[in-house]
Amino acid sequence: MHVNWPGTRCVLCLSEAPLSKEHLIPEALGGILTCSFLCRTCNSTLGASFEAEARADPSIRIAAHNLQLQMPELAQRLIEDQRFISEGPGGNERGIVREGKFRVKSRTAEDGSLIQPTDLARKSVGKILRIAGAGDTPIAEALKRLEETGENLRMTLAPGLEAVKWSVKKLQLDLSRSKLMSPLVPLKIGYEFLACHLGCAIYDDAPQMRELRAALRGTLEDDSYFWVERLNASECEPFHGIYFEGNSPYARVLIRLFGWLAFRVHFRRLSVAGPRFIYTHYLDTSCEDIRILESQSGAL
Ligand SMILES: [Zn+2]
């Protein structure tokens, strides 16, 4: 859904630069609610860092893992390049998913053996044998044996050189070094959603608007203007939602990602006039729904 923007200035830096299409919910999370109200500079600055932060958040990673059946393509995109631990007869190993396949992290085990992805292992075998003085024929034979031997079977490639192609039975998320996304990501979603409510009034120079823009542009001096609460629902569901909860006692926007991870953004010095919208994007069917609730009085 593309929301038409009535203004000509960027809602973040207020410049008159040409406006570009912004995804309110990050595109990396499958967001398709868009509005052309950011200049290219603000769009690319927010885009690169916020998209990466959002997809690396542990709750987002768990949701992508749990919703693979309901939204296979998006789950696959979210899983790509992320860290996992493989389980199998060879033990547990860390690695990442590349092009949909688990790629083990290369390391030297305690007994001195090398653990490597198969394509690297092939190169290592060739190198080891060449250093040991082997000619082209024994190297080709060793590589053929490596190719043809089944998984989980110990094979002798050359005197003193053994290998096993361990199978992967299961992949677990590796959340050991994952970081929660910055509260600025939900603040951005909430601010942009309010912009859709306010139209050109978002350009207002009142301190509460100036401080929100400063926070999003990384030059915040006073963070008393907003507060982002992080919440979790009981289970993952394939939808994203944004809901303007009204103005009592100040404007609040609730954001739900994959039904499960939620943020309530408190705009502590802001009251927003106009109708209240609830936006829902169903990720299994790609349907979007926008409902208008009753009008609320209030002003900036
Ligand atoms: Zn801008």
Boltz pocket constraint, residues with backbone or C-beta under 6 A from the ligand:
constraints:
  - pocket:
      binder: B
      contacts: [[A, 10], [A, 11], [A, 12], [A, 13], [A, 14], [A, 15], [A, 38], [A, 39], [A, 40], [A, 41], [A, 42], [A, 43]]
      max_distance: 6.0
